[in-house]
Amino acid sequence: MKILAATDFSTRSQRALRRAGLLARNVAAELTLVHVVDDDQPSAIVRLETREARRYLAEQMTSIAELKGLQCDFAVVTGNPFRGILNAAEARGVDLIVMGAHRKQLLRDVFVGTTIERVIRTGQFPVLMVNAEVEHSYKKVMAAVDMSEPSARAISTAKETGLIGEASFSLVHGFDAFAKGKMSNAGIGKDELASYVATERSQVEKELIAFLEANDFDVDNWSLQIREGGPVEAIMEAINEVAPDLLVIGTHSRSGFIKLFLGSVTESLLCSVDVDVFAVPPIRS
């Protein structure tokens, strides 16, 4: 297995390097650290920043505890940050990109997104976004499931890359009780409404179990979080209650943007959650 960890030398990126080192150690993976120097500046500045980046990367390989003793190298590339990361990943044939959560840049991100969003949106590699401090391997992992091929692929990839390991595992799925509003407007009583929602929940649970079994997932040891509401609402509610270390989510290529269910759920979660996020893109033609 090959892992690429991208860094801009911020505190957020240092968390990503530590997580990448811990994961590489657990699964005996090859690890490459990558820094991208913006080439849209005078060539003398590019050369200076490249030289300093190489020096700092070499220092981090010996100073960060999780990186010591690993099969690890580094590279400094030039260009646009997200494209430089993807080019480095493609050149090395990596299985996983690890990045720190990037600080938002207000209006710029409304139009083009952060570096990590663009890596996920346009690349073909699973991406682990590290938000939290690194203390141990993941203990509690939660996957958002919409019963699609991408969500099944996300779970399989999380298992293959060693992210789940010995962690407890739960699934969250949000569903809409479509007739609830009309029934309420028609004056249907609370007990009947509750019975209707319970019936819908039971049906969704059967469909979810069938989906998991069809994909050869061991459902006996997994907790199912089936919640009424939209996907983001359901996921955030489950995160607040279960407090996982890691959220696993599959992305869709619909409309050329990151989409799960009916909206830009992945994009919303990348902006709002405090836990680490493992985003797996669809297989691109």
C-alpha positions as CSV (number, residue, x, y, z in Angstrom):
1,M,0.0,0.0,0.0
2,K,1.2,3.5,-0.8
3,I,0.1,6.7,1.1
4,L,0.8,10.3,0.1
5,A,0.5,12.9,2.8
6,A,0.3,16.5,1.6
7,T,1.5,19.4,3.8
8,D,1.6,23.2,3.7
9,F,3.6,23.1,7.0
10,S,0.6,24.4,9.0
11,T,-0.6,22.9,12.3
12,R,-3.5,21.3,10.4
13,S,-1.0,19.6,8.0
14,Q,1.2,18.4,10.9
15,R,-1.9,16.5,12.2
16,A,-2.2,14.9,8.8
17,L,1.4,13.8,8.7
18,R,1.1,12.2,12.2
19,R,-2.1,10.4,11.1
20,A,-0.5,9.3,7.9
21,G,2.5,8.0,9.8
22,L,0.4,6.1,12.3
23,L,-1.7,4.5,9.5
24,A,1.5,3.6,7.5
25,R,3.0,2.0,10.5
26,N,-0.2,-0.1,11.2
27,V,-0.5,-1.4,7.6
28,A,3.2,-1.4,6.7
29,A,2.6,1.1,3.9
30,E,5.1,3.2,1.9
31,L,4.7,6.9,2.8
32,T,5.5,10.0,0.7
33,L,5.3,13.5,2.1
34,V,4.5,16.2,-0.5
35,H,4.7,19.9,-0.5
36,V,3.5,22.1,-3.4
37,V,5.3,25.4,-4.2
38,D,3.2,27.9,-6.0
39,D,4.9,28.5,-9.3
40,D,3.0,31.8,-10.0
41,Q,5.8,33.9,-8.6
42,P,9.3,34.9,-9.6
43,S,11.6,32.0,-10.4
44,A,14.1,33.0,-7.7
45,I,11.3,32.8,-5.1
46,V,10.2,29.4,-6.4
47,R,13.8,28.1,-6.1
48,L,14.2,29.5,-2.6
49,E,10.9,28.1,-1.4
50,T,11.6,24.7,-3.0
51,R,15.0,24.5,-1.2
52,E,13.5,25.5,2.1
53,A,10.6,23.1,1.7
54,R,13.0,20.2,1.1
55,R,14.9,21.1,4.2
56,Y,11.8,21.3,6.4
57,L,10.4,18.0,5.1
58,A,13.6,16.3,5.9
59,E,13.5,17.7,9.4
60,Q,9.9,16.6,9.9
61,M,10.8,13.0,8.9
62,T,13.1,12.9,11.9
63,S,11.2,15.1,14.4
64,I,7.6,13.7,14.1
65,A,7.4,10.6,16.3
66,E,4.9,8.8,14.0
67,L,7.3,9.1,11.0
68,K,10.4,7.8,12.6
69,G,11.6,4.4,11.3
70,L,9.0,4.3,8.5
71,Q,9.7,3.6,4.8
72,C,9.2,7.2,4.0
73,D,10.4,9.8,1.4
74,F,9.4,13.2,0.4
75,A,8.9,15.4,-2.7
76,V,8.6,19.1,-3.5
77,V,6.6,19.9,-6.6
78,T,5.6,23.2,-8.2
79,G,2.2,24.3,-9.5
80,N,-1.3,24.8,-8.3
81,P,-1.7,23.1,-4.9
82,F,-4.5,20.7,-5.8
83,R,-3.1,19.9,-9.2
84,G,0.4,19.4,-7.8
85,I,-1.0,17.0,-5.2
86,L,-2.9,15.0,-7.7
87,N,0.1,14.9,-10.2
88,A,2.3,13.6,-7.4
89,A,-0.3,11.0,-6.4
90,E,-0.7,9.8,-10.0
91,A,3.1,9.6,-10.6
92,R,3.5,7.4,-7.5
93,G,0.3,5.3,-8.0
94,V,-0.8,5.9,-4.4
95,D,-3.8,4.2,-2.7
96,L,-4.6,7.1,-0.4
97,I,-4.1,10.8,0.0
98,V,-4.0,12.3,3.5
99,M,-4.5,16.0,4.0
100,G,-5.2,18.4,6.9
101,A,-8.5,20.4,6.9
102,H,-7.8,23.7,5.1
103,R,-8.9,27.1,6.4
104,K,-11.7,28.6,4.4
105,Q,-11.0,31.7,2.3
106,L,-14.5,33.1,2.2
107,L,-15.6,34.2,-1.3
108,R,-12.8,32.3,-3.1
109,D,-14.1,29.0,-1.8
110,V,-17.6,29.8,-2.8
111,F,-16.4,29.6,-6.5
112,V,-13.5,27.2,-6.5
113,G,-13.6,25.3,-3.2
114,T,-10.7,24.6,-0.9
115,T,-7.7,22.6,-2.0
116,I,-9.0,19.4,-0.3
117,E,-12.4,19.8,-1.9
118,R,-10.8,20.2,-5.3
119,V,-8.6,17.1,-4.8
120,I,-11.7,15.1,-3.9
121,R,-13.9,16.5,-6.6
122,T,-11.5,16.1,-9.5
123,G,-9.2,13.2,-8.5
124,Q,-9.5,9.5,-8.5
125,F,-8.0,8.8,-5.1
126,P,-9.6,8.2,-1.7
127,V,-8.8,11.2,0.6
128,L,-8.5,11.3,4.4
129,M,-9.1,14.7,5.8
130,V,-7.6,15.0,9.2
131,N,-9.4,17.4,11.6
132,A,-8.6,16.0,15.1
133,E,-5.5,15.6,17.1
134,V,-3.8,12.2,16.6
135,E,-3.6,10.1,19.7
136,H,-4.3,6.5,18.6
137,S,-5.8,4.4,15.8
138,Y,-9.5,5.0,15.1
139,K,-11.7,3.6,17.8
140,K,-15.2,4.4,16.5
141,V,-15.9,4.7,12.7
142,M,-19.2,5.7,11.2
143,A,-20.2,5.4,7.5
144,A,-22.9,7.5,5.8
145,V,-24.8,5.2,3.5
146,D,-27.4,6.0,0.8
147,M,-27.5,2.4,-0.5
148,S,-25.7,3.2,-3.7
149,E,-22.6,1.7,-5.3
150,P,-20.4,4.6,-4.1
151,S,-21.3,4.2,-0.5
152,A,-20.6,0.4,-0.7
153,R,-17.3,1.2,-2.3
154,A,-16.4,3.7,0.4
155,I,-17.0,1.1,3.1
156,S,-14.9,-1.5,1.3
157,T,-12.1,1.0,0.7
158,A,-12.0,2.0,4.3
159,K,-11.6,-1.7,5.3
160,E,-8.9,-2.3,2.6
161,T,-6.8,0.7,3.7
162,G,-6.9,-0.3,7.3
163,L,-8.8,2.7,8.6
164,I,-11.5,0.6,10.3
165,G,-9.1,-2.0,11.8
166,E,-10.5,-3.1,15.2
167,A,-12.7,-0.1,15.6
168,S,-16.4,-0.3,16.4
169,F,-18.4,0.4,13.2
170,S,-21.8,2.1,12.7
171,L,-23.8,3.1,9.7
172,V,-26.0,6.2,9.4
173,H,-28.9,6.5,6.9
174,G,-31.4,9.4,6.7
175,F,-34.9,8.8,5.3
176,D,-37.9,11.0,4.6
177,A,-41.4,10.0,5.7
178,F,-42.9,11.6,2.7
179,A,-46.6,11.4,3.7
180,K,-46.0,12.7,7.1
181,G,-46.7,16.4,6.2
182,K,-49.9,15.6,4.3
183,M,-51.1,13.4,7.1
184,S,-50.4,16.1,9.7
185,N,-52.2,18.7,7.6
186,A,-55.1,16.4,7.3
187,G,-55.5,16.3,11.0
188,I,-54.1,12.8,11.6
189,G,-53.4,12.2,15.3
190,K,-49.9,11.9,16.8
191,D,-50.2,8.2,17.4
192,E,-51.1,7.4,13.8
193,L,-48.2,9.6,12.6
194,A,-45.8,7.9,14.9
195,S,-47.0,4.5,13.7
196,Y,-46.6,5.6,10.0
197,V,-43.0,6.8,10.7
198,A,-42.2,3.6,12.5
199,T,-43.4,1.5,9.6
200,E,-41.3,3.6,7.2
201,R,-38.3,3.2,9.4
202,S,-38.8,-0.6,9.5
203,Q,-39.0,-0.8,5.7
204,V,-35.9,1.3,5.3
205,E,-34.0,-1.0,7.8
206,K,-35.0,-4.0,5.8
207,E,-33.7,-2.4,2.6
208,L,-30.5,-1.3,4.3
209,I,-29.8,-4.8,5.6
210,A,-30.5,-6.3,2.2
211,F,-28.1,-3.7,0.6
212,L,-25.3,-4.7,3.1
213,E,-25.8,-8.4,2.6
214,A,-25.8,-8.0,-1.1
215,N,-22.3,-6.4,-0.8
216,D,-21.1,-9.2,1.6
217,F,-20.8,-6.9,4.6
218,D,-21.0,-8.5,8.0
219,V,-24.1,-6.7,9.5
220,D,-24.2,-8.6,12.8
221,N,-21.4,-6.5,14.4
222,W,-22.5,-3.2,13.0
223,S,-24.7,-0.6,14.6
224,L,-27.4,0.9,12.3
225,Q,-28.4,4.5,12.8
226,I,-31.6,5.0,10.8
227,R,-32.9,8.5,11.3
228,E,-35.8,10.5,9.9
229,G,-34.6,13.6,8.1
230,G,-32.4,14.8,5.4
231,P,-28.9,13.4,4.9
232,V,-26.9,16.2,6.5
233,E,-29.3,16.5,9.4
234,A,-29.2,12.7,10.0
235,I,-25.4,12.5,9.7
236,M,-24.8,15.4,12.0
237,E,-27.3,14.1,14.6
238,A,-25.6,10.7,14.6
239,I,-22.1,12.2,14.9
240,N,-23.2,14.2,17.9
241,E,-24.7,11.2,19.6
242,V,-22.2,8.5,18.7
243,A,-19.1,10.7,18.6
244,P,-17.1,8.7,16.0
245,D,-13.4,9.4,15.3
246,L,-13.9,9.0,11.6
247,L,-16.7,9.5,9.1
248,V,-16.6,7.4,5.9
249,I,-18.5,8.8,2.9
250,G,-18.8,7.9,-0.8
251,T,-19.0,10.7,-3.4
252,H,-21.0,10.8,-6.6
253,S,-19.9,12.5,-9.8
254,R,-23.5,13.7,-10.6
255,S,-23.4,17.2,-12.2
256,G,-19.6,17.2,-12.1
257,F,-19.6,18.0,-8.4
258,I,-19.4,16.1,-5.1
259,K,-22.9,14.9,-4.4
260,L,-24.5,12.3,-2.1
261,F,-28.2,11.7,-1.9
262,L,-29.9,14.8,-3.4
263,G,-27.4,17.6,-2.5
264,S,-23.8,18.5,-1.9
265,V,-23.7,16.5,1.3
266,T,-20.0,15.8,1.2
267,E,-19.2,19.4,0.6
268,S,-21.4,20.4,3.5
269,L,-19.8,17.9,5.8
270,L,-16.2,18.8,4.9
271,C,-17.1,22.3,6.0
272,S,-18.9,21.6,9.2
273,V,-17.7,18.4,11.0
274,D,-14.9,18.2,13.6
275,V,-14.1,14.5,13.1
276,D,-11.8,13.1,10.4
277,V,-13.5,12.4,7.1
278,F,-12.6,9.7,4.6
279,A,-14.1,10.5,1.2
280,V,-14.0,7.9,-1.6
281,P,-14.7,9.1,-5.2
282,P,-16.5,7.0,-7.7
283,I,-14.6,5.0,-10.3
284,R,-14.0,7.4,-13.1
285,S,-14.0,6.4,-16.8
